[in-house]
């Protein structure tokens, strides 16, 4: 499945901080487009794929306004990317690599490779990215129920075709009445009620101008969600990454069915 990286700090990041984790560390983020998965705390995880070549995206905040840049080019072939990184000055940085999947359990196989399907997604002050699958979205009954439950305001803003963007719109719908952790619980309850036998895999990041929510979840005890690691850096700085960015440094694996809120 996909990969994402989130960095949060009390001091702004610049290109000096971001280029090493994106390009030059031993398992740098963009190297994860094509390298074998590195998951030292879980020796086997079928949801970590070696290829994540179906687009990438960056997200960051300027003051309280989220901004994104998405592309279906390879990062090393995108001539605009260095210019964007050189201009960054932000306390919140999010990067995502998309994979439509090459395995039999991938419902997203065949979804278009298109900038509208690249993460992260934004609406108003909110930003979201996802690594996982909502199987109910790929059934007629499930998709109808999801679309019907989404508030018109958010439904009309959807531009792509992924389960992830619809999941974001669904979360925003519940957020209006249940801001905070409860919104995630309401989304899980709603999707599981559609058909609990279908896979619901949600490794995701949801950002507001003042808060970050990070979730690692799957609804099957015998299965594992894609890996998700945490590391504390000087600054102070918190980093979340689908895989560690260095081979020899210590990262902490988040347990399945766990979530973190950061102010």
C-alpha positions as CSV (number, residue, x, y, z in Angstrom):
1,X,0.0,0.0,0.0
2,X,1.1,3.6,0.2
3,X,3.7,5.4,2.4
4,X,3.5,8.7,4.3
5,X,5.7,10.9,6.4
6,X,4.7,13.6,8.8
7,X,6.9,16.0,10.7
8,X,5.7,18.3,13.4
9,X,7.8,20.9,15.2
10,X,7.7,24.0,17.3
11,X,10.3,25.6,15.0
12,X,9.8,25.9,11.2
13,X,11.3,23.4,8.8
14,X,13.3,24.6,5.8
15,X,14.8,22.7,2.9
16,X,17.9,22.1,5.0
17,X,15.8,19.9,7.3
18,X,13.6,18.3,4.7
19,X,16.0,17.3,1.9
20,X,17.9,14.7,3.9
21,X,14.8,12.8,5.0
22,X,13.3,12.9,1.5
23,X,16.4,12.1,-0.5
24,X,19.7,11.2,1.3
25,X,19.2,9.2,4.5
26,X,19.8,5.4,4.1
27,X,16.0,4.7,3.7
28,X,14.9,8.2,2.7
29,X,11.3,8.7,1.9
30,X,11.5,9.0,-1.8
31,X,13.7,5.9,-2.0
32,X,10.7,4.0,-0.7
33,X,9.2,4.4,-4.1
34,X,11.3,1.5,-5.3
35,X,13.2,-0.2,-2.5
36,X,12.2,-3.3,-0.5
37,X,10.1,-2.5,2.6
38,X,12.1,-1.9,5.8
39,X,10.0,-2.9,8.8
40,X,12.4,-4.0,11.6
41,X,9.8,-4.5,14.3
42,X,7.5,-6.6,12.1
43,X,9.5,-9.0,9.9
44,X,6.5,-9.8,7.7
45,X,3.7,-7.5,6.7
46,X,1.9,-8.2,3.5
47,X,0.6,-4.6,3.3
48,X,4.0,-3.1,2.9
49,X,4.8,-3.2,-0.8
50,X,8.1,-2.6,-2.5
51,X,6.7,-0.3,-5.2
52,X,5.0,3.0,-4.6
53,X,5.1,4.6,-8.0
54,X,1.6,5.9,-8.6
55,X,2.1,9.6,-7.6
56,X,3.2,11.6,-4.7
57,X,2.1,14.7,-2.8
58,X,3.4,17.2,-0.3
59,X,1.3,19.1,2.3
60,X,2.2,22.0,4.6
61,X,0.7,24.9,6.4
62,X,1.3,28.6,5.8
63,X,-0.1,30.2,9.0
64,X,-3.4,28.4,9.3
65,X,-3.9,27.6,5.6
66,X,-3.1,24.2,4.2
67,X,-1.3,24.0,0.9
68,X,-0.6,20.9,-1.2
69,X,1.5,19.9,-4.3
70,X,0.7,16.6,-6.1
71,X,2.2,15.0,-9.1
72,X,2.1,11.7,-11.0
73,X,5.7,12.1,-12.0
74,X,8.5,10.4,-10.2
75,X,9.9,12.9,-7.6
76,X,13.3,12.9,-9.2
77,X,11.8,13.8,-12.6
78,X,9.6,16.7,-11.3
79,X,11.4,19.9,-12.0
80,X,9.0,21.9,-9.8
81,X,9.8,19.9,-6.7
82,X,13.2,21.4,-5.8
83,X,11.8,24.9,-6.2
84,X,8.9,24.1,-3.8
85,X,11.2,22.6,-1.2
86,X,13.5,25.6,-1.3
87,X,10.6,27.9,-0.5
88,X,9.2,25.9,2.4
89,X,9.1,27.4,5.9
90,X,6.5,25.5,7.9
91,X,6.1,23.7,11.3
92,X,3.9,21.0,9.7
93,X,5.1,18.9,6.8
94,X,3.4,15.9,5.2
95,X,4.5,13.7,2.3
96,X,2.7,10.8,0.7
97,X,3.6,8.1,-1.9
98,X,0.7,6.5,-3.6
99,X,0.5,2.8,-4.6
100,X,-2.6,1.4,-6.3
101,X,-1.4,-2.1,-5.3
102,X,-0.2,-5.2,-7.1
103,X,-1.6,-7.9,-4.8
104,X,-4.8,-9.8,-4.9
105,X,-6.3,-8.1,-1.8
106,X,-5.9,-4.6,-3.3
107,X,-9.3,-3.2,-4.1
108,X,-7.7,0.0,-5.5
109,X,-6.0,-1.9,-8.3
110,X,-7.1,-0.2,-11.5
111,X,-8.0,3.2,-10.0
112,X,-6.7,6.0,-12.2
113,X,-3.2,7.4,-11.7
114,X,-4.1,11.0,-11.7
115,X,-3.1,14.1,-9.7
116,X,-6.7,14.3,-8.3
117,X,-6.1,10.8,-6.7
118,X,-2.8,11.8,-5.1
119,X,-2.7,12.6,-1.4
120,X,-2.9,14.7,0.7
121,X,-6.4,16.1,0.3
122,X,-7.5,19.4,1.7
123,X,-10.8,21.1,2.6
124,X,-10.9,24.5,4.3
125,X,-8.4,24.3,7.2
126,X,-8.2,20.5,7.2
127,X,-5.7,18.2,5.5
128,X,-5.8,14.4,5.2
129,X,-3.8,11.4,3.9
130,X,-4.5,7.7,4.0
131,X,-2.6,4.4,3.7
132,X,-5.0,1.5,3.7
133,X,-8.3,0.4,2.2
134,X,-12.0,0.8,2.8
135,X,-13.3,-2.4,1.1
136,X,-17.0,-1.3,1.6
137,X,-16.3,1.5,-0.9
138,X,-15.7,-1.0,-3.6
139,X,-19.2,-2.6,-3.2
140,X,-22.3,-1.0,-4.7
141,X,-24.2,-1.1,-1.5
142,X,-21.3,0.2,0.6
143,X,-20.4,3.1,-1.8
144,X,-24.1,4.2,-2.0
145,X,-24.3,4.3,1.8
146,X,-21.0,6.2,2.1
147,X,-22.0,8.8,-0.5
148,X,-25.5,9.2,1.1
149,X,-24.0,9.8,4.5
150,X,-21.5,12.5,3.4
151,X,-22.8,16.0,3.8
152,X,-23.4,17.8,0.4
153,X,-20.9,20.5,1.3
154,X,-18.1,17.9,1.3
155,X,-19.5,15.6,-1.4
156,X,-19.4,18.4,-4.0
157,X,-15.7,19.1,-3.3
158,X,-14.6,15.6,-4.1
159,X,-12.6,15.6,-7.4
160,X,-10.9,12.1,-7.4
161,X,-12.1,8.5,-7.4
162,X,-10.4,7.0,-4.3
163,X,-11.8,5.5,-1.2
164,X,-9.4,7.8,0.7
165,X,-10.9,11.1,-0.5
166,X,-14.4,9.8,0.3
167,X,-13.2,8.7,3.7
168,X,-11.9,12.3,4.3
169,X,-15.3,13.7,3.3
170,X,-17.0,11.2,5.6
171,X,-14.7,12.2,8.5
172,X,-15.4,15.9,8.0
173,X,-19.1,15.1,8.1
174,X,-18.8,13.6,11.5
175,X,-16.3,16.2,12.6
176,X,-19.0,18.9,12.5
177,X,-20.9,17.2,15.3
178,X,-18.1,15.3,17.0
179,X,-14.8,17.3,16.7
180,X,-11.9,15.3,18.0
181,X,-11.2,11.6,18.6
182,X,-14.9,10.9,18.7
183,X,-15.2,11.7,15.0
184,X,-12.9,8.8,14.1
185,X,-14.8,6.4,16.3
186,X,-18.0,7.5,14.6
187,X,-16.5,6.8,11.2
188,X,-15.2,3.4,12.3
189,X,-18.7,2.5,13.7
190,X,-20.4,3.6,10.5
191,X,-18.1,1.7,8.2
192,X,-18.1,-1.5,10.3
193,X,-21.9,-1.5,10.4
194,X,-22.0,-1.6,6.6
195,X,-20.2,-5.0,6.6
196,X,-17.8,-6.0,9.3
197,X,-16.5,-8.9,7.2
198,X,-14.9,-6.5,4.8
199,X,-11.4,-5.1,5.4
200,X,-11.3,-1.7,7.0
201,X,-7.6,-0.6,7.1
202,X,-7.0,3.0,8.2
203,X,-3.4,4.3,8.6
204,X,-4.1,8.0,8.3
205,X,-3.2,11.5,9.2
206,X,-5.8,14.2,9.8
207,X,-4.5,17.8,10.4
208,X,-6.1,21.0,11.6
209,X,-4.1,24.3,12.0
210,X,-3.5,23.4,15.7
211,X,-3.8,19.6,16.0
212,X,-2.7,16.4,14.4
213,X,-4.4,13.0,14.6
214,X,-2.5,9.9,13.6
215,X,-4.2,6.5,13.4
216,X,-3.0,2.9,12.8
217,X,-6.0,0.6,12.5
218,X,-7.3,-2.6,10.9
219,X,-10.5,-4.5,11.8
220,X,-9.0,-8.0,11.7
221,X,-7.0,-9.3,14.7
222,X,-5.3,-11.9,12.6
223,X,-4.1,-9.2,10.1
224,X,-1.8,-6.2,10.4
225,X,-2.3,-2.7,9.1
226,X,0.7,-1.2,7.2
227,X,3.6,-0.3,9.5
228,X,3.7,3.1,11.1
229,X,6.7,4.4,13.2
230,X,7.3,7.3,15.5
231,X,10.5,9.1,16.4
232,X,11.3,12.1,18.6
233,X,13.9,14.5,17.3
234,X,15.6,17.6,18.7
235,X,13.7,20.8,18.2
236,X,11.4,19.5,19.6
237,X,10.1,17.6,16.7
238,X,7.9,14.5,16.2
239,X,8.2,12.4,13.1
240,X,5.8,9.7,11.9
241,X,6.7,7.5,9.0
242,X,5.3,4.4,7.4
243,X,8.9,3.0,7.5
244,X,12.0,4.2,9.4
245,X,14.0,6.7,7.4
246,X,17.4,5.3,8.6
247,X,18.5,1.6,8.8
248,X,20.3,1.9,12.1
249,X,18.5,4.5,14.2
250,X,15.7,3.7,16.7
251,X,12.1,4.2,15.7
252,X,9.1,3.1,17.7
253,X,6.4,1.0,16.0
254,X,2.8,2.1,16.8
255,X,0.6,-0.8,17.9
256,X,-2.4,-1.7,15.7
257,X,-5.6,0.0,16.8
258,X,-3.8,2.9,18.3
259,X,-4.0,6.6,17.7
260,X,-2.1,9.7,18.7
261,X,-3.2,13.3,19.1
262,X,-0.6,16.1,19.0
263,X,-1.3,19.7,19.8
